């Protein structure tokens, strides 16, 4: 249960997170959108920290702010992307986006309504959260992640690896008239193909 001061900070961080999230989709400059996204992640990490989920707060800062958001910022600033052409024809996907948003909102309402109407359901989970004085939050999460859910963890890593390789393959472009290293060709070289011996006559040298 949050105390008075914690409740004040909670509402401040929540308001800034929602406002920054709205600015992400409403800002015209894509660089500003990424900066607002970083602000949203910072406030979400603060909310996690207030609820005692320090592991999720650090992951939010290290992974999302330190890697993903900064990568987005570099990509937006370095690539010459025509955002006007990307937004052209986006209204035709509005019904699908609205349907997905309605489904997500309905799921959130069902989850929150279930906790409000039946708060005792949370005590019937198979793996309840241990008390903080017995086992810290991060240690308890590691116990489950690397024991009971180790195969799912490995599968998630494999999926991310395949996605990374697929992104590299899809975006790889070979430019013409650019010399590239070909290791098999270098290894297969012989003295006959690597060296050319010429007999220079007297007076014909440089």
Secondary structure as GFF3:
##gff-version 3
##sequence-region A 1 206
A	DSSP	alpha_helix	4	26	.	.	.	ID=ss1
A	DSSP	alpha_helix	30	50	.	.	.	ID=ss2
A	DSSP	alpha_helix	54	59	.	.	.	ID=ss3
A	DSSP	pi_helix	60	69	.	.	.	ID=ss4
A	DSSP	alpha_helix	70	78	.	.	.	ID=ss5
A	DSSP	alpha_helix	83	87	.	.	.	ID=ss6
A	DSSP	three_ten_helix	90	93	.	.	.	ID=ss7
A	DSSP	alpha_helix	94	117	.	.	.	ID=ss8
A	DSSP	three_ten_helix	119	124	.	.	.	ID=ss9
A	DSSP	alpha_helix	137	143	.	.	.	ID=ss10
A	DSSP	pi_helix	144	148	.	.	.	ID=ss11
A	DSSP	alpha_helix	150	171	.	.	.	ID=ss12
A	DSSP	alpha_helix	183	187	.	.	.	ID=ss13
A	DSSP	alpha_helix	191	194	.	.	.	ID=ss14
###
